[in-house]
Amino acid sequence: MEFFLVLFVNGLTLGSVYALIALGYSMVYGILKLLNFAHGDIYMMGAFAGYGVLITFGGPKAPTIPVVLLVIFMFVVAMVFAGVLGVAIERFAYRPLRRAPRIAPLISAIGVSFFLESVALLLFGAQFRSYNTPSMIDVRTGIQIGPVHVSLVRIIVIVSAVVLMVALQLLVNRTRLGRAMRATSFDMEAAAMMGVDVDRVVVATFLIGSALAGAAGVMMGLVYNRVFHFMGFVAGLKGFTAAVIGGIGSIPGAMLGGLLIGMAESFTAGYISSTFQNLIVFGLLIIFLLVRPVGFFGRSEIVKV
Amino acid sequence: MPGIGRDEWVDSVEARRDEDSGGLGLFRRRIGGSGRRWVPLVVGAVAVAYPLLLRSEFLVRVGVNVLLLMLLALGLNIVVGWTGLLDLGYVAYYGMGAYGYAFLASDQFGIHLPTLAVIGIVVIAMGVIGYLLGLPTRRLSGDYLAILTLFFLQVFVELTLNLDRLRLPFIDRTLSITGGPNGIAGVDPMSILGLHFQRVSDYYYLLLGLIIVMISGLVRLEHSRTGRAWMAIREDPLAAEHMTVPVARMKVMAYAIGAAVAGLTGTVFAAVQTGVFPQNFTVTLLIVVYAALILGGSGSIAGAVFGAVVIGAIPEILRIPGGGRVLFYGALLAGGLIWLRPRRRLVVVGVGTLALGLGVRLMTATWWPEVIAGPQDGSGIGRLFGRWLVQLAPTKLWVANLAFVLLVILVLTAVIAIEPWRTALLIPVVYLAVFVWENRLVTEPSITRQLIFGVLLVVMMAIRPQGLLGKPRVEIV
């Protein structure tokens, strides 16, 4: 039972991160019908931005400002940086291709992804960087839930993920911008005719989705202490998986999908085999895609001629 | 002759498509035009003579790599270029072919089958696997398909890495199937009909033969019923379906053929390398093959050939000391000559860059001398150049990294800037490019290569999605 709870908490943490990544995929796909391959690399860049802030303020062992401020600062900078990066990618790599054949933006996105990975490799080298969270936030702080100890870092991650998701839900459902986003997602041309500034909506979507990915990058760095140039690839795949399982284009779906993937991964690693953990998650996804490509909350698209 | 129901304007569409402007159009009409019989002959003759003229093991090996890439690009062209299915798992088929050869012709399981048998088994097996993996593609549209095939590739990579300590029930020891990260070494060289392949040039000619057979087959396939059906699917699956093209079956067929070609290429690769390792079949290779196809022109056979030669040669040139420099400055100059019109813009940018360089050099030498590396030995132009450019001391590489970030930002700004700001921005862009190149990129050829390929894909899509030799297509979105 204790082991189960540990895995559950672990899955919850992972799931929060995957959910945040999945949201970006889902939002962009919902608006542009574009699979943003570079999303995983935006997440990676966010993790590095957080790392940069950490090093600037004296590193994890001897921070020059209070730890609380430092962590908040890491999140803010990573989110802003990732958001700006996402907007730049949209402006230069996707916008010129809005009217191009379907395959063109996909290939462009692969190019962007590869470019970002190479840039990270050039600037930071191939070795793993570590946030070294334990020396910053003591592992022993946290709460006891029955027999299981949940560390403060995990609580920070789960809580901030929930806060971000709630904020996103409010934004999409309660604001003018949110309404414009929903309209654009439903039918871009009609929305444009109704006076929605579609370009602005697209920029906002990329900004928000990428900022969430940046936050996810910092979370991953805090919990797993490993930041490297290739981290975005597999995380991006899993985030996409989460988005698909939830039904791509659906925001609650992305959150649910993320949690499911996180849980699946955690329990697989705990009960079956950690060697084949990725394999099993990917296998699940392939099966899922084949059986129900539209996911839980997705709607089948009717092809219009 | 204008008959009933014919329209001159519609009839001349091909001619108008070929009217590319400037040097590129001339180049396309020379190389890409199907009307010129002598181009393939000349290219073939050069290819045959290549190892004979150059008695250098290294260069022949480069040739082998280029030909392997060419075969892969030709196979990918069927799936991506003709049928329009974005297959990101393509490298997995190549890997499976290579591992298949290694299983059946090495000490891994003690099986040493004759080469022809292995190739036959592998090609048929890959066709079947491609067919099976292609089955799900019948229902999925472009994006899902792309990601699903990417998952296939990941599954393949995970399997090759982890199938070295497999525990099966009723067997006490762990089984190693793929050799894990260490791969399988000591794979037999090929020997076909009593010919033993020993030298690199033997494999070169084997590959060349395969490519010639392949191209002659593809040329016939391109305008056959099958080829036309594939292209109809690419243009509009729904319309093709209504024109009685069996879309699902044709898609799976394209997959199976592509997979078989990749598998065949894999067998040769395993034999040339006399070993297979997981890191041979990663996303990096996938990008390289895509870059070759996209640069040459997706959907064009000549394009796949040309793209493979260019993309295959780039990393080798970068590896030769000084080769990267020639490439870089040549590209810089060519870019300036092509795009900077009228000529006075070129002069402005050139002079401005020189002046900026001198200014920067003077300022650093005055206020921040410790950044500059010690005196460069060299003579003539190299020495002058060394005096003009700030050569960073080895401990100050972060300056180059900062310059790189600044360069990216400036290039993006220049893209959206209007004249005259764009020309003005080009001066620092060129200077920074030279600075970063000399101080950082020259020493990191593999990263430089990746950067170039990533940028290439994005830029090609924005400027010339049809590639250098492809025909422009308009898709009704």
Interface residues (C-beta under 8 A of the other chain):
Chain A: Y29 K33 L34 L35 A88 R91 F92 A93 P96 L97 R99 A100 P101 R102 I103 A104 P105 L106 I107 S108 I110 G111 V112 S113 F114 F115 L116 E117 S118 V119 L121 L122 L123 F233 V234 L237 F240 V244 T275 F276 N278 L279 F282 G283 L285 I286 L289 L290 P293 V303 V305
Chain B: V80 G84 L86 L88 P136 R139 L140 G142 D143 Y144 A146 I147 L148 L150 F151 F152 Q154 V155 E158 L159 N162 R165 L238 V283 I287 Y290 I294 N401 F404 V405 V408 L412 V415 I416 R440 L441 E444 I447 Q450 L451 F453 G454 V455 L456 L457 V458 M461 A462 P465 R473 E475 V477
